[in-house]
Amino acid sequence: MVKDLQQIQEHVPDDKEKKLHKSLSGIRNTIMVMSGKGGVGKSTVCANIAMGLTQKGYRVGVLDADIHGPDMPKVLGVEDGKLMADEDGNILPVRVVENLELVSVAYLIDSRDTPVIWRGPMKHSVIKQFLRDVNWGELDFLVVDLPPGTGDEPLSIAQIIKNSQGTASPGAVVVTTPQDVALLDSRKSVQFARALELKILGIVENMSGFACPHCGESIDLFKVGGGRKAAEELGVSFLGSIPIDPGIVTGTDEGKPFIASGDGSSTVKAFEKILDTIIEDV
């Protein structure tokens, strides 16, 4: 069962909209990481964007808005964290590393196996509470891990942030893989971002090729180049390609984003280039 939120709501002021604007006014930039379908590595990309920004000296918050599949505590290695409340009733995010904090609905459920069975209004309410009642403090970036598709959660977050004073328009990073089905859905995500007048930072092609560990030859397991082609056709930036790398799988399962390894691998360099492009655009 989902825990009762009353304990961290009871001190919320009556003027909730004013508090929302005040809370978001301390966030300089918002990056929404989205995908048209599941299974393309969106949460992995999101975690590495957040960690990479932190490594560059920025103060970063991560909002896990994937209500039905909240994976960020696992990916960032803080599954055992707990949400606490300060003396004013504000939610305190879970610390991942210095200058990187996380809020996730995963911290509000009793078991990792418990499904969140909520309709749209409940999801909207919780998302709004995370934006309004979390003591984010001053952030350079709020990185949001959205669920796949173009439904309630991305719509709620984009509209709440855009309608709040003192907050820059959110930027959107669309993650895809090279397969035609994934590309078809990623194009819908781009058009969704356009419809909401978001700043489209670009498309990331994940799982793009695989370097044989024995001979070094590149193998196109899922094709390559589809993300770049889609970006060109849609008139948006192509941020770059991330190859298939067993180190990414291991790091994600262990809660250690691969960009933090600092091993100088081609995969890390590829993502650092993507990150630099995002920062420059923002």
N, C-alpha and C positions, 0 to 999 in steps of 0.2 A: 504494500500500500504506500501511496505517496504521503509523506509526513505533512502534518498540519503546518502551514506557513504563518499561523497567527503569532507565534512567538517573535518573529522578526518583522511583523507588520504592525504590531499594536501601537508603536510610537510614531507611525507615519503621519505627517501633518495632513490637515484637511485639504490644503491647497496642493494636490498631488501634481498638477501640471506645472506649477511654479517650481516644485522640487525637481521634476524631470528636466526642465530647462536648465536649472542650476547644475544638476549632476552632469548633463551632457556638455555644458559649457566648458568643462575642464578637459574635454577630449579634443585634441587638435585635428586628428584624422581618423577616419573609419575605413577599414578595408573589409569588404564582404567577399568571402571565398565561396564560390558556388559551382554547381555542376548540373547538367541536364539530367543525369542518371547516376545511380549508385555504382560503387565498385571501380571508380576511376582514380582513387587515391586523393580525394579532396581533403580529407582530414589530415593526411600526411603532409600535403602541400601547405595547408593552413598552419600546422604546427611548426613547420620549418620556416615559414614566413615570420611567424611570431618570434621564434628563437633567433633567427638571423637578425631581425631588427634589434632585439635585445643585445646581441653581440656587438652591434654597431653603436651602442650607447643610448638607445632610445628606451623610454619607459613604456611598457606594452601591457595591455590587458587583453585577455582572450575570452570571448563570450561564446560558449558552446550552445548554439541555438538549434542544434539537431535534436529536437525533443525526443523523438522515438529511437534515435540511435546515438546517444551521447558518448562519443568515443574519446573526446579530448583528454579526460583524466588518465586514460590508459596510454594514449599516445605521448603525453607529456610526463608520464611517470609519477602522477600524484593521485592514484586511485584511492588511497587511504586518507585523503584530505577531508576536511569538514568545514562547512560554512558556519561562521560564527556571526554574532551581532555585536556592534559596538554599543556604547552607553546611550547613543541617540536612536538606537533601533535600526541602524543601517547595516546591510550585509557586508561582511568583510570577505573579499575573495581569497581563494587559496593561493598561497605563494608557491611558485614553481622553482624559480631561481631569483636572484636579485633583479629587480625591475621587470619581472614577468609574473603576472597573476592570472588566475583562471576562475571563472564561474560556470557551473554546469548543472543541469537538472539531475545529472547522475548523483549529485550529492544530496538530493532530496528523496531518493527512493531507498527502500529498505534493503534490497538485494540487487546484485548485478544482473540477475535473471528476471527481475520484475519488469514487465512491460508497462510503458506509460500509455494509458488508454484515455486520451483526452480529445475533446472536440475543439474546433477552431477558437471559440471564445476563451476557453481555458488556456490554450497555448498563447494567445495574444496577451492575456492578463499576466502570465508568468514572464514572458519576454519583456513586457513593459516594466514589470517589477524589477527585473534584473538590470534594466537600463536606468531606472529611477532610483531604486533603493540600495544599489550596491555602492559602497564607498570606494569608487575607483580612484579618487584623488585627481591629480594632474597626470594625464596620459598624452604621450606623443602619438600613439596609435592604439585604437581598439580594433582587434582582428576578430572577425565573426565567422565561425564555422557554421554554414547554413546546411540544412538538409537538402538532398537532391530535389530537383524540380523547381517549379515556380508557384508554390502554394502559399499557405498562410504565413509561415515563418519569415521568408524573405520579404514578403509584402509588408508584414507588420513592422519589421525592423527598419526597412527603407523609409516607410512613411513616418514612423515615430521620429527617426533621426532627422529626416528632412524638414519636418514641421517644428523642430525644436530650435529655439533661437541660439545663436552663437556657435552652431555646429556646422562644420564643413560638409558639403554633400558627400555621401559615401562613395567610395570607389569599389568597383567590382572586378574580381579576378575569376575568370571562368576556367575550370579544369576539365580537360577531356583526355581521352586516349585516341589513338589513330584510327580505330575501327569506324566504319561508316555509321553504325547505330549510335555510338557515343557522339560522333560529330553532329549527327542529325539533332540530337537532344541539346548539345552545347550551343548550337545556333539559336535554339529557342531561348536559352538562358541569356544570350546576348540581346535578343530582341526584347526580352523581359526587362533587362536592365535599361534599355533605351526607353521603353514605355514608362518607366519610373523616373526617367531623367537622371540616372546614376552616371557617374564618371566611369567609363569602361576602361580599366587599366590594361586589359588584354587577355589573351588566351594562353594557357600553359598546356603543352602536350606532354602528358605523363606516360610512362611505360613505352617510351619511344626507342625501340631497338635494344639489343642486348649484345654486349661485347663478350665473346667467347673467352673464358678464363684460361684456355689452353693455347689458342693460336692468336687471340686478340681480334679476330675478324668479327665485324659487326653483323648480327643476324636480326633481320626485321621480323620478329615474332608476330607483331600486330600491325604491320606496315609502319611507315614513317611519313611525316610530311603533311598529314591530314589537317593537323591543327594550324599549320602555317597557311595552307590553302584556304581553310575556312576563315581565318583572320583576314586574308587578302580580299576574299569575296565579300565579307561583311564590313570591310573598311575599318577594322580595329587593329590594334597592335598585336603582334605575335611576340610574346614574352620569352619563349624558348622551350626547349625540349629537355625532359628528364629521362635518361635511359633506365631500363630495368636493371636493378642492382640488388643482389642478395643482402648487401649491407643495409639497404633501406628497410627491408623486411625485418631483419634482426633488430635494428635500432627502434623501429616502430613498436615491435612486440615488447621490447625492453623499456619502452618509455624514454628513449634517448634519440631525439631528432638528429638525423644524419648530418645536418649542416654543422652541428656542434662537435663533430668528430675531428675536424681540422686536419684530415688525412691527406688533403691535396688531391684527392681522386678526381677523375673527370666528372663524376656525378656531383660532387660538392662544388666544383668550379662552375658547372652548368647552372646549379641553383643559385650560386652567388651572383652570377651574371643576371639571372632573372630578378633577384632581389634588388640589385643595383638599378635596374630599369624601372622597377616599381617605385623605389624611393625617388628617383629623378623625376618621374612623372607626377608623383604626389606633391 
